[in-house]
Amino acid sequence: MASRLMKILFITSNRLGDAVISTGVLGALQARYPAALFTVVCGPVAAGLFEPDPRCERVITLEKRRHDRHWLDLWQQCVRTRWFMVVDLRGSLLSLTLRTRHRLIVRGGRRDGRKVEQLGRALGRRQMPMPRVCVSDHQEAMARTLLPSGQWLALGPTANWDGKIWPPERFVALAEGLRAQGLRPVVFYGPGEAEKERARPVLEALPDALDLGGNRELGEVAALLRRCALFIGNDSGLMHLAAAAGTPTLGLFGPSRMSEYAPSGENAFAVAAPGPEGEAPLMGLPASKVLEVARAILDGKAEAFRT
């Protein structure tokens, strides 16, 4: 009876990209403790990653409040439970105040190596815990309806700040260049007017593109991405979601660190603008270079760009 009531608290990031990366750690813990039930704490934007997971008994969304009162709210929700393990990827003080048999706290700060490797080392694993995404049967069915069989090119032309966004006209040139491979463009972006405005120039220049952006469940987005032959997009949460879904993914990097945040998965690739890592402007990355790498991925000849 005791083993069936084993409870693990898993505190992960508010940001979508980091939350996707952490799904590999969660999967490794689920494999290690097959009888455990998990409570996941994350930001509202990432909650949809964990809600379809049958091993997640509860998902708590951590919405920021003034004076860090969100941490007090979370403590009040967790303090009455006697946890088997608390895994805190946020390095918060809260995890030190809860009753638990085991405690794993990952401190903040930048470290060498990819984020997924950093989390794996914190868990004591030699092999990287690859991110993965859970999708419900309903979400799979919705994806089949919205995106019927065909050769689809998924484009992710948005990001959380403008410096990480490759020029829209280059996404358009890329899509036009890949028509010879029989690929039809599909444009993905996140919820909110700001995201829609960032995607608008690409949608207007590609009138035959399917618009699948906006306020969709993350599981549905992952199911849609799985139906695409290739995803190409800026360094963003959507890029990490595509790679976790198993879609061949090409991430575009400029003023962010590819060595730390390159996409992870069996079919993950990345290309960076020329210049110092984390400082190079994306304007320096020509459409011709991305098109060359994309064609190499489709032909199975892109090992030099695999991450």
C-alpha positions in Angstrom: 0.0 0.0 0.0 2.8 2.4 0.9 4.4 2.2 -2.5 1.2 3.0 -4.3 0.9 6.2 -2.2 4.4 7.3 -3.0 4.2 11.0 -3.9 6.9 13.1 -5.7 6.8 16.9 -6.0 8.4 18.2 -9.2 9.0 22.0 -9.4 10.0 23.2 -12.9 10.2 26.4 -14.8 7.6 29.0 -15.6 9.1 29.4 -19.1 7.9 27.0 -21.8 11.4 26.1 -23.2 12.9 25.3 -19.9 9.8 23.3 -18.9 10.1 21.2 -22.1 13.7 20.5 -21.4 12.8 19.4 -17.9 10.4 16.7 -19.2 13.3 14.4 -19.7 14.1 14.6 -16.0 10.5 13.9 -15.1 10.5 10.9 -17.5 13.6 9.5 -15.9 12.1 9.9 -12.4 8.9 8.2 -13.6 11.0 5.3 -14.9 13.0 5.1 -11.6 9.8 5.1 -9.4 7.1 3.4 -11.4 4.7 3.3 -8.4 5.0 7.0 -7.7 2.4 9.7 -8.4 3.7 13.1 -9.4 2.6 16.7 -8.6 4.1 19.1 -11.1 4.6 22.8 -10.4 5.1 25.1 -13.4 4.0 28.4 -15.0 0.6 28.7 -16.7 2.1 28.6 -20.2 3.7 25.2 -19.5 0.8 23.5 -17.7 -0.4 21.9 -20.9 2.8 19.9 -21.2 2.0 17.9 -18.0 -1.8 17.7 -17.9 -2.0 14.8 -20.4 0.5 12.8 -18.5 -1.3 9.9 -16.7 1.4 9.8 -14.1 0.8 13.4 -13.1 -1.8 13.3 -10.3 -1.9 17.1 -10.2 -0.5 20.2 -12.0 -0.2 23.3 -9.9 0.3 26.6 -11.9 2.6 29.1 -10.2 1.4 32.5 -11.2 3.7 35.3 -10.0 2.4 37.7 -7.3 3.8 40.8 -5.7 6.4 40.3 -2.9 6.8 36.6 -4.0 3.5 35.7 -2.4 3.1 33.0 -5.1 5.7 30.9 -3.2 3.6 31.2 0.0 0.6 30.1 -1.9 2.5 27.1 -3.2 3.8 26.3 0.3 0.3 26.3 1.7 -0.8 23.8 -1.0 2.2 21.4 -0.4 3.0 21.6 3.3 0.4 19.1 4.5 1.7 16.3 2.3 4.4 14.0 3.4 6.4 13.7 0.2 8.6 10.8 -0.8 10.8 13.2 -2.9 10.9 16.9 -3.7 12.7 17.7 -6.9 13.2 21.5 -7.3 14.6 22.7 -10.5 14.0 26.3 -9.5 16.4 26.2 -6.5 13.8 27.7 -4.2 13.8 28.0 -0.4 10.3 26.3 -0.4 11.8 22.9 -1.1 13.8 23.1 2.2 10.6 23.6 4.3 8.6 20.6 3.1 8.6 17.1 4.8 10.2 14.6 2.5 12.4 11.5 2.6 14.5 12.7 -0.4 15.4 16.2 -1.7 17.0 17.2 -5.0 17.6 20.9 -5.5 19.1 22.3 -8.6 20.7 25.7 -8.0 20.4 28.5 -10.4 23.1 30.2 -12.4 24.8 29.5 -15.7 26.9 26.4 -16.2 28.9 24.9 -19.0 27.1 22.5 -21.3 23.6 22.1 -22.6 20.7 22.7 -20.2 19.5 19.1 -20.7 22.9 17.8 -19.7 23.0 20.0 -16.6 19.7 18.6 -15.4 20.8 15.1 -16.1 24.0 15.5 -14.1 21.9 17.0 -11.2 19.8 13.8 -11.3 23.0 11.7 -11.2 22.5 10.3 -14.7 25.3 9.7 -17.2 23.0 9.6 -20.1 21.0 12.7 -21.1 17.3 12.5 -20.2 15.8 13.5 -23.5 12.7 15.7 -23.4 9.4 14.1 -24.4 5.8 15.3 -24.6 2.5 13.5 -23.7 -0.4 13.8 -26.1 -4.0 12.7 -25.4 -6.0 10.6 -27.9 -8.4 13.6 -28.3 -5.4 15.9 -29.2 -4.1 13.4 -31.7 -7.6 13.2 -33.3 -7.8 17.0 -33.5 -4.3 17.1 -35.2 -5.4 14.6 -37.8 -8.4 16.7 -38.6 -6.5 20.0 -38.8 -3.5 18.7 -40.6 -4.3 15.9 -43.0 -1.6 13.7 -44.5 0.9 15.5 -46.6 4.4 17.0 -46.6 4.2 19.9 -44.2 6.9 22.5 -43.3 6.4 23.9 -39.9 7.7 27.4 -39.4 8.2 29.1 -36.0 8.8 32.8 -36.8 8.3 34.2 -33.3 10.2 34.3 -30.0 9.9 35.9 -26.6 12.1 38.9 -27.6 12.8 40.5 -31.0 16.5 40.0 -30.9 16.0 36.2 -31.3 13.7 36.6 -34.3 15.1 35.8 -37.8 13.8 38.3 -40.3 10.3 37.3 -41.6 11.3 37.7 -45.3 13.9 35.0 -44.8 11.3 32.6 -43.5 9.3 33.4 -46.6 12.4 32.8 -48.8 13.0 29.5 -47.0 9.5 28.3 -47.5 9.6 29.2 -51.2 13.0 27.4 -51.6 11.6 24.2 -50.0 8.6 23.9 -52.3 10.8 21.9 -54.7 10.8 19.2 -52.0 7.0 19.3 -52.0 6.7 21.0 -48.6 3.7 23.2 -47.9 4.2 25.8 -45.1 2.4 25.7 -41.7 2.9 28.7 -39.4 2.9 28.1 -35.6 3.0 30.8 -32.9 1.9 31.2 -29.3 -1.1 32.8 -27.7 -1.6 36.6 -27.6 -1.7 39.5 -29.9 2.0 40.2 -29.8 2.8 36.7 -31.0 0.2 37.0 -33.8 1.7 40.3 -34.9 5.2 38.8 -35.1 3.8 36.0 -37.3 1.7 38.2 -39.5 4.4 39.2 -42.1 5.1 35.6 -42.8 1.4 34.7 -43.1 0.7 37.6 -45.4 3.6 36.7 -47.7 2.6 33.0 -47.8 -1.1 33.1 -48.6 -1.2 29.3 -49.0 0.3 28.7 -45.6 -1.9 27.1 -42.9 -2.2 29.3 -39.8 -2.1 27.0 -36.8 -1.0 29.5 -34.2 -2.7 31.0 -31.2 -4.3 29.7 -28.1 -4.0 25.9 -28.6 -3.4 23.2 -26.0 0.3 22.3 -26.0 -0.5 18.7 -26.5 -2.5 19.5 -29.6 0.4 21.7 -30.9 2.8 18.8 -30.3 0.5 16.4 -32.2 0.3 18.8 -35.1 4.1 19.2 -35.1 4.5 15.4 -35.3 2.6 15.5 -38.6 5.2 17.8 -40.1 8.3 16.7 -42.1 10.4 19.5 -40.7 10.3 22.3 -38.2 12.4 25.4 -38.6 12.2 28.2 -36.1 13.8 30.7 -33.8 15.2 29.7 -30.4 11.9 29.5 -28.5 9.7 27.2 -26.4 8.0 26.1 -29.7 11.4 25.0 -31.0 12.0 22.8 -27.9 8.4 21.4 -28.1 8.9 20.4 -31.8 12.2 18.6 -30.9 10.5 16.8 -27.9 7.6 15.8 -30.2 10.1 14.0 -32.4 9.8 16.3 -35.4 13.0 16.9 -37.3 13.9 20.3 -35.9 16.2 23.0 -37.0 16.8 25.8 -34.5 18.1 29.2 -35.5 20.5 30.9 -33.1 22.1 34.4 -32.9 22.0 36.4 -29.6 21.4 33.2 -27.5 23.7 30.4 -26.6 23.4 27.4 -28.9 25.8 25.5 -26.7 23.3 25.7 -23.8 19.9 25.8 -25.5 20.2 23.8 -28.7 17.1 21.6 -29.3 17.4 18.1 -27.9 16.1 14.9 -29.5 16.8 12.2 -32.0 16.2 14.6 -34.9 17.4 17.9 -33.5 19.7 20.2 -35.4 20.8 23.8 -35.1 22.6 26.5 -37.0 24.0 29.8 -35.7 24.7 33.2 -37.1 28.4 34.0 -37.6 30.1 35.8 -34.7 30.6 35.4 -30.9 28.2 32.9 -29.4 25.3 34.6 -27.7 26.1 38.0 -29.3 25.8 37.4 -33.1 22.9 39.2 -34.7 20.5 36.9 -36.6 20.6 39.3 -39.5 24.0 37.7 -40.3 22.4 34.3 -40.9 21.4 34.2 -44.6 18.4 32.3 -45.9 20.7 30.4 -48.3 22.6 28.8 -45.4 19.4 27.7 -43.6 18.0 26.4 -46.8 21.2 24.4 -47.4 21.0 22.8 -43.9 17.2 22.1 -44.3 17.8 20.3 -47.5 20.6 18.3 -45.9 18.2 17.3 -43.0 15.6 16.1 -45.5 18.2 14.1 -47.4 19.7 12.6 -44.2 23.0 14.3 -44.6 23.1 16.9 -41.8 25.2 15.2 -39.2 27.4 18.2 -38.9 24.5 20.2 -37.6 23.0 17.6 -35.2 22.9 18.7 -31.6 
